[in-house]
Amino acid sequence: MDFDLILQIITIIGIDIILGGDNAIVIALASRKLPEDKRHKAIVIGTGLAIIVRILLTIVVVLLLQIPYLQLIGAIFLIWIAIQLLIHNEDETTHIKGGKTLFEAIRTIVLADLVMGFDNVIAIAGAAHGEIWLVITGLLISVPIIIWGSKIILHCIERFPTLVYVGAGILAYTASKMIIHEKQLHPYFESNPTFETLIPFILIITVLSFGGIGNIFAKA
């Protein structure tokens, strides 16, 4: 298998795990008021529908990124997400209310995943570079990891805060690839191949620096 292909899959899985750690908490909170027999059903149906919606939305974004300069715009947005990942500490899951019926729980899981997963969609669409099957493969691999290993993932992130910086670095790398794949910028990169090589390193260093400085000020 091609090394670049393996790297793309690993990147997509890494993005989903880093940005999707809260999704499992959403599932737990949304179904916590249900009886035990309905809770499992809500988790299975809600998660299944959420995956389908996520895949469809990501495919739409992948197709939209073919429009001139949208790769560049998406990359800029992804850089902002990466920096916010380092300095934004508000827990979105505190606003999730548990559903009293099976339908309410499923609806909450799907809607919350849709709202909270927007950054995932942009990042994964950028990392896939138009390969829709990569989107589906990455999600099918990473979602079960998030659901069943969420507590371990969240515990590791809390115990080893540097993992968040790894996640931000992955997003910055993805943003750099989106910029490089922007067709409107190809003439510039062809005449400046050195910059094309350096841009991933420049963006990673920039994101980690701004995020680190912002995090210091946020805690001050």
C-alpha positions, 0 to 999 in steps of 0.5 A, spaced: 500 500 500 502 507 498 505 510 504 501 517 502 495 513 502 496 510 509 498 517 512 491 519 509 488 514 513 492 515 519 490 522 519 483 521 518 483 517 524 487 521 528 483 527 526 476 523 528 479 521 535 482 528 537 476 532 535 471 526 536 472 524 544 466 528 546 461 524 542 461 518 546 460 523 552 454 526 548 451 519 547 452 517 554 448 523 556 443 523 551 441 516 553 442 516 561 434 517 562 432 511 558 431 504 561 436 499 560 433 496 555 432 502 551 438 505 552 442 500 548 437 501 542 438 508 543 446 508 542 446 503 536 440 507 532 443 514 534 450 512 533 448 509 526 444 515 524 449 520 526 455 516 522 450 516 516 449 523 516 456 525 518 458 521 512 453 524 507 455 531 510 463 530 509 461 527 502 458 534 500 464 538 503 469 534 499 465 536 493 464 543 495 472 543 496 473 542 488 470 549 487 476 554 486 479 557 493 474 553 497 480 549 499 484 555 501 478 558 505 477 551 508 484 551 510 484 557 514 478 555 517 482 549 519 488 553 522 483 557 526 480 550 529 487 548 531 488 554 535 482 554 538 483 546 540 489 549 544 486 555 548 478 553 548 476 549 554 469 550 554 465 543 555 460 543 550 457 536 553 454 540 559 449 543 554 446 536 552 440 534 555 438 527 556 432 524 552 426 521 556 424 517 550 427 513 545 426 518 539 428 524 544 435 520 545 436 518 538 434 525 536 439 528 541 445 524 539 444 525 531 443 533 532 449 534 537 453 530 533 452 534 527 453 540 531 459 538 534 462 534 529 462 540 524 470 541 525 471 534 524 467 534 517 471 540 515 478 536 517 476 530 514 474 532 507 480 536 507 485 530 509 481 526 504 483 530 498 477 528 494 477 520 495 470 519 498 472 512 500 477 514 504 472 518 508 468 512 509 473 508 511 476 513 516 469 514 519 468 506 520 474 505 523 475 511 528 467 511 530 467 505 534 474 507 537 471 513 539 465 510 542 468 504 546 474 507 547 472 514 549 473 514 556 481 511 555 482 517 550 479 522 554 483 520 560 489 520 556 488 527 553 487 529 561 493 526 563 497 527 557 495 534 555 501 534 550 496 530 546 492 536 544 498 539 541 499 533 537 492 533 535 493 541 533 499 539 529 495 534 525 490 539 523 495 544 521 498 539 517 491 537 514 490 545 512 497 545 509 495 539 504 489 543 503 493 549 501 498 545 497 492 542 493 488 548 491 489 548 484 488 556 483 495 556 487 499 550 483 502 555 478 505 559 485 508 552 488 511 550 481 515 556 481 516 556 488 517 548 490 521 550 496 515 553 499 511 548 498 516 543 502 516 548 507 509 550 508 507 544 512 512 545 517 511 553 517 503 552 519 505 547 524 510 551 528 505 557 527 499 553 530 502 551 536 506 557 537 499 561 537 495 556 540 501 555 546 501 563 547 493 563 547 493 558 552 497 561 557 493 568 556 487 564 557 489 561 563 492 568 566 
